Amino acid sequence: MHSVRETYIELFSKRFKDSLPPDLLWISVLDPRSAELKHLSHGESTLAVSRLKVAAFEMAKEINTNKSSYNEAAQVANDSVPQSGSTRQNVAWLTDVFSGGMDEYVEEPLSVADDMLKDECESQVRQYLRDAHGAPVTTDVLDWWAKRRTK
């Protein structure tokens, strides 16, 4: 039985080794049953963890951007109740800025905030890999994640 398994793994590896999208490497790490990366070579596992960290950072940046956009929109909605001429001028200025009226206005992310966010994401990935280490193959993946979503 062991030789049959090895044959299937070898055939699978030959067939898909060069044609699998690279994203599947880091996506496979999200299954706690395979988080020990035994199914990958050393180079592949290093690449998979690295790409998982990058994906976590990009997702965290997007979430932070969406949160700040939502908060700004709520603030503008609260502030847009016409009370005076200056309020109308501010709304007109904001409309001009956010509708593309000022070409020189470019918002650049703060590198310090990005560095802190990146460090937090890397810490979370390391924590996940520690938590997932030794997860039995009988683990229900969705249940495992549901129990740990607050960590």
TORVOVEX-427686 format. One line per field, with one value per residue (C-alpha): residue in one letter; x, y, z. Coordinates in nm, 4 decimals. Example, Ala and Ser with C-alpha at 12.3 -4.5 7.8 and 13.67 -1.06 7.14 Angstrom:
2
type: (A|S)
u: (1.2300|1.3670)
v: (-0.4500|-0.1060)
w: (0.7800|0.7140)
END
This chain:
151
type: (M|H|S|V|R|E|T|Y|I|E|L|F|S|K|R|F|K|D|S|L|P|P|D|L|L|W|I|S|V|L|D|P|R|S|A|E|L|K|H|L|S|H|G|E|S|T|L|A|V|S|R|L|K|V|A|A|F|E|M|A|K|E|I|N|T|N|K|S|S|Y|N|E|A|A|Q|V|A|N|D|S|V|P|Q|S|G|S|T|R|Q|N|V|A|W|L|T|D|V|F|S|G|G|M|D|E|Y|V|E|E|P|L|S|V|A|D|D|M|L|K|D|E|C|E|S|Q|V|R|Q|Y|L|R|D|A|H|G|A|P|V|T|T|D|V|L|D|W|W|A|K|R|R|T|K)
u: (0.0000|0.2880|0.4377|0.1020|0.0829|0.4391|0.3615|0.0549|0.2487|0.5288|0.2868|0.0939|0.4164|0.5427|0.2115|0.1534|0.4979|0.5571|0.2000|0.0490|-0.0088|0.2358|-0.0546|-0.1524|0.1663|0.0706|-0.2986|-0.2148|-0.0554|-0.3979|-0.5085|-0.3935|-0.3526|-0.0765|0.0707|0.3830|0.4596|0.5702|0.4217|0.6629|1.0366|1.2414|1.2473|0.8760|0.7913|1.0030|0.8321|0.4870|0.5323|0.6813|0.3885|0.1399|0.2951|0.2740|-0.0886|-0.1764|-0.0100|-0.1884|-0.5223|-0.4627|-0.3751|-0.6929|-0.9020|-0.7452|-0.8084|-1.1704|-1.2161|-1.0636|-1.2698|-1.5843|-1.4956|-1.4178|-1.7452|-1.9366|-1.7572|-1.8285|-2.1935|-2.2152|-2.0330|-2.2285|-2.5387|-2.5506|-2.4988|-2.3043|-2.1344|-1.7992|-1.9468|-2.0695|-1.7224|-1.5643|-1.8058|-1.7313|-1.3580|-1.3948|-1.6046|-1.3374|-1.0579|-1.2330|-1.3695|-1.0195|-1.0120|-0.6681|-0.4093|-0.1207|-0.2986|-0.1485|-0.1950|0.1122|0.0950|0.2917|0.5914|0.5986|0.2364|0.3045|0.6088|0.4068|0.1267|0.3746|0.5333|0.1890|0.0991|0.4255|0.3634|0.0122|0.1425|0.4049|0.1358|-0.0886|0.1927|0.2587|-0.1118|-0.1520|0.1584|0.0536|-0.3089|-0.4396|-0.5446|-0.8954|-0.9303|-1.2325|-1.0603|-1.3572|-1.4254|-1.0565|-1.0629|-1.3979|-1.2625|-0.9542|-1.0989|-1.0784|-0.7038)
v: (0.0000|0.2348|0.1900|0.2722|0.5915|0.6888|0.6220|0.8476|1.1230|1.0966|1.1052|1.3953|1.5874|1.5298|1.6361|1.9521|2.0609|2.3259|2.4162|2.4921|2.8602|2.9862|3.1106|2.7496|2.7082|2.9662|2.8802|2.5200|2.6485|2.7741|2.4157|2.3497|1.9807|2.0680|2.3722|2.1761|2.1925|1.8308|1.8190|2.0890|2.1011|2.3385|2.6031|2.5684|2.5916|2.9056|3.0577|2.9532|3.1110|3.4240|3.4617|3.3949|3.6824|3.9102|3.8116|3.8736|4.2163|4.3138|4.2017|4.3900|4.7077|4.6744|4.6177|4.9227|5.1306|5.0194|5.0961|5.4420|5.5137|5.4072|5.6244|5.9223|5.8771|5.8641|6.1769|6.3627|6.2547|6.3868|6.7065|6.7695|6.8984|7.2548|7.4933|7.7772|7.8999|7.7636|7.4136|7.4387|7.5507|7.2537|7.0130|7.1722|7.1404|6.7756|6.7053|6.8642|6.6661|6.3300|6.3667|6.4055|6.7838|6.8228|6.6291|6.7051|6.5489|6.2042|6.0178|5.8183|5.5488|5.6054|5.3758|5.3535|5.2373|4.9918|4.8547|4.8059|4.6381|4.4132|4.3110|4.2335|4.0217|3.8277|3.7696|3.6424|3.4024|3.2662|3.2243|3.0414|2.8041|2.7299|2.6703|2.4489|2.2408|1.8835|1.9240|1.5707|1.4765|1.4161|1.7844|1.9639|2.2654|2.5020|2.4063|2.4576|2.8088|2.8940|2.8086|3.0256|3.3255|3.5456|3.4875)
w: (0.0000|0.0807|-0.2681|-0.4297|-0.2261|-0.3233|-0.6891|-0.6787|-0.5059|-0.7605|-1.0553|-0.9035|-0.8417|-1.1961|-1.3464|-1.1449|-1.0233|-1.2886|-1.3748|-1.0336|-0.9695|-0.7051|-0.4910|-0.4231|-0.2199|0.0416|0.0231|0.1141|0.4359|0.5495|0.6083|0.9657|0.8843|0.6383|0.8155|0.9052|0.5314|0.5056|0.1561|0.0336|-0.0186|0.1973|-0.0774|-0.1411|0.2276|0.2674|-0.0360|0.0868|0.4309|0.2763|0.0374|0.3175|0.5133|0.2084|0.1463|0.5124|0.4991|0.1763|0.3168|0.6437|0.4517|0.2473|0.5605|0.7271|0.4152|0.4028|0.7737|0.7419|0.4284|0.6126|0.9130|0.6883|0.5006|0.8280|0.9494|0.6231|0.6440|0.9998|0.9105|0.5911|0.7660|0.6309|0.9204|0.7650|0.4501|0.5647|0.5921|0.2339|0.1235|0.3018|0.1353|-0.2035|-0.1389|-0.0328|-0.3401|-0.5589|-0.3926|-0.3975|-0.7479|-0.8905|-0.9107|-0.7552|-0.9551|-0.7209|-0.4219|-0.3683|-0.0440|0.0500|0.3163|0.6319|0.6308|1.0116|1.0207|0.7380|0.9196|1.2365|1.0413|0.8610|1.1924|1.3352|1.0301|1.0519|1.4214|1.3479|1.0803|1.3222|1.5898|1.3417|1.2439|1.6127|1.6812|1.3750|1.4460|1.5102|1.4020|1.3371|0.9847|1.1192|1.2111|1.0672|0.9122|0.9290|1.2890|1.3747|1.2269|1.3891|1.7339|1.6810|1.4991|1.8073|1.8555)
END
